[in-house]
């Protein structure tokens, strides 16, 4: 298998492509992307302008005022302004050149950076696939992992060249475009945790599926999209807000699924009489669940995501097994409360030492990470049958060596039972509902939300058996 071209080779190939003409606009982290194209040679045939609106006043004058300079909003303003200006200023080339604009806004940091800001950036390319065509666009968000600013700058520069090259030569294969972003890079240097495709070059691309593929191909550990399918970077919707999250396979979403969230939210409001900002509700599906379920796959994932979206829920897809990794991921976006709602069987799993074998401190280290900051577990009761004993957080039996630790978590409110619940449905699991759907038992409809039942019937979801 042939190796991909080097970063310098990619830049030179674009410079030698006489049919393209464009602008590079960069804020922060130096002119790292444009530098590759200038150093590769032959740049005069391709680059109309390279600009760095580094001063905030200059940036605001060109692109409009903003509260956050390293943001999707600033990136989109840069792409729009520079693309419109390019088409206006080089009118004479519109019949022989496909125009493009690459833009980025990047913040670097070191360990001494105030407020523990993390290094990250927004990068995008708006381009005409061919002369005269309406523009298409790819934007990404990256987290820069290098220990020093120069490492972060260099990684951002390589990623920008890869993005531009991929847009020009891999637009017909979005997965190839996405994976090529890591050419000459590694996860030790950079993480791509959001990607969005739009425009005629990507007609038919489902950005929810591309979020899944980001995780599948190892470019990131988790990706997020809203109920309407809009891919987002966590800080865009979580910054400074409390979070309520439920993990599950949601195959399908059930009445119990929603009751867990609704009862948890009610209890939080009751327990915070001084005022409680309404949390952002997240539903997380793990890659492990998708792989383990024989009936799964990309189509099945989109079915589940569609049902959750129809119910107004924001979705996370992740490769996290341990719960502390989930709270660590969310903590990058908010310092507010993170509340996890789960059933008793899931709580029992948290105290299984096998999940912490890769940590030097074992389960103690894992739980310390889990409860770092304002974190709380709200436990929904369960029972194995309609007439069985109701199990709660208080009645859970944990291994003897962990009983004192568990008692401490209970007594100090880190783990709490959900006080109000619908006892009649406690034994209903997604697996039970799925079996009824696939066996043709109409009783399943009463076990899922009405809107979900309507969609499942109309689209004949989950009807096939495993295999």
Secondary structure, DSSP 8 states (H G I E B T S, - for coil): ------HHHHHHHHHT-TTEEEEEEEESS-SHHHHHHHHHS-GGGTEEEEE---SHHHHHHHH---S-SSSHHHHHHHHHHHHHHHHHHTGGGTTT-EEEEEEEEEE---TT-GGG---EEEEEEEE-SSTT---EEEEEEEEE--SSHHHHHHHHHHHHHHHHHHHHH-TT-HHHHHHHTTTT--TTTEEEEEEEEESGGGTT--HHHHHHHHHHTTS-SEEEE-TTS-EE-HHHHHTT--EEEEE---TT--HHHHHHHHHHHHHHHHH-TT-----EEEEEEEHHHHHH-TT-SHHHHHHHHHHHHHTT-EEEEE---SHHHHHHHHHTT-SS-EEEEEEHHHHHHHT-GGGGTTSTTHHHHHHHHHTSSSEEEEEE-B-SSTTS--B-TTT----GGGHHHHHHHHHTTSEEE-S---GGGTT--HHHHHHHHHHT-GGGGGGS-HHHHHHHHHHTTT-S---
